[in-house]
């Protein structure tokens, strides 16, 4: 599991902060590099499910409550 406080990471080549949420919402996939048992792995993860779920959370779960009179 990875955790990035405030969703901002520093781009090593430019030293500028990168908004990872914006990158996740506007990219097709993310490349994940990791090791297991000292063996390196890499995999591409499509972001379409994340983007769909995020839009649902923003539109439904965090929407102001609509109360009937």
RORORO-226207 format. One record per residue (C-alpha): residue number from 1; residue in three letters; x, z, y. Coordinates in steps of 0.001 Angstrom, whole numbers, padded with zeros to 6 digits. Layout:
BEGIN
 num residu       u       w       v
 NUM    ALA       X       Z       Y
...
# end
This chain:
BEGIN
 num residu       u       w       v
   1    UNK  000000  000000  000000
   2    UNK  001231 -000820  003459
   3    UNK  000167  000860  006673
   4    UNK  000862 -000483  010134
   5    UNK -000115  001971  012887
   6    UNK -002352  000436  015579
   7    UNK -002154 -002929  013771
   8    UNK  000894 -003951  015778
   9    UNK  004192 -005032  014292
  10    UNK  007402 -006146  015994
  11    UNK  008433 -009751  015306
  12    UNK  012146 -009448  014373
  13    UNK  013244 -012743  015928
  14    UNK  011555 -012229  019314
  15    UNK  011197 -008427  019436
  16    UNK  007610 -008974  020654
  17    UNK  004651 -007039  019290
  18    UNK  002302 -009029  017056
  19    UNK -001412 -008158  016701
  20    UNK -001872 -008351  012936
  21    UNK -005671 -008165  013073
  22    UNK -005699 -011275  015247
  23    UNK -003285 -012980  012832
  24    UNK -005477 -012045  009832
  25    UNK -008605 -013336  011563
  26    UNK -006995 -016638  012561
  27    UNK -004882 -017473  009503
  28    UNK -005752 -018915  006111
  29    UNK -003529 -016689  003978
  30    UNK -000865 -014000  004024
  31    UNK  002386 -014073  002069
  32    UNK  003104 -010743  000383
  33    UNK  006615 -009945 -000809
  34    UNK  007089 -006919 -003047
  35    UNK  009108 -005525 -005934
  36    UNK  007987 -004000 -009191
  37    UNK  010525 -002541 -011563
  38    UNK  013338 -003924 -009370
  39    UNK  012021 -007455 -009889
  40    UNK  010991 -009333 -006706
  41    UNK  007592 -010988 -006493
  42    UNK  005737 -013016 -003892
  43    UNK  002144 -014090 -003701
  44    UNK -000182 -015789 -001244
  45    UNK -003455 -013993 -000604
  46    UNK -006345 -015960  000935
  47    UNK -007902 -014201  003918
  48    UNK -011379 -015743  003756
  49    UNK -012903 -012682  002018
  50    UNK -011318 -010338  004564
  51    UNK -012583 -012467  007450
  52    UNK -016117 -012558  006033
  53    UNK -016177 -008797  005442
  54    UNK -014754 -008105  008910
  55    UNK -017440 -010231  010567
  56    UNK -020112 -008353  008580
  57    UNK -018725 -004977  009628
  58    UNK -018606 -006017  013273
  59    UNK -022066 -007629  013276
  60    UNK -024004 -005214  011076
  61    UNK -022219 -001957  010364
  62    UNK -020894 -001375  013892
  63    UNK -023771 -003014  015782
  64    UNK -025799 -000767  018072
  65    UNK -028751  000691  016185
  66    UNK -032018 -001166  016770
  67    UNK -034788  001431  016741
  68    UNK -038438  000463  016568
  69    UNK -040603  002040  019282
# end
